[in-house]
């Protein structure tokens, strides 16, 4: 088990042993999931990135300034 403290700006440092065990490197993208009071953090794979990009292309109908304004406070 490793511990890390969250700073005022919401930033934290992933302990070196955790980075090494998870093969995390500078520039990697992390996914965050919340399940109740548990936080799951995982490294995003290139497949995930391609999937999310493709998904975003199919959702253009909801990608407008009007939609952004309507849903901003949710």
Residue pairs with C-beta under 8 A, 6 or more apart in sequence:
2 15
2 17
2 18
3 15
4 12
4 13
4 14
4 15
5 12
6 12
14 24
18 24
19 25
22 43
23 43
24 30
24 43
28 43
28 44
29 43
29 44
29 49
30 41
30 42
30 43
30 44
31 41
31 42
31 43
31 44
31 48
32 39
32 40
32 41
33 39
33 40
33 41
33 42
34 40
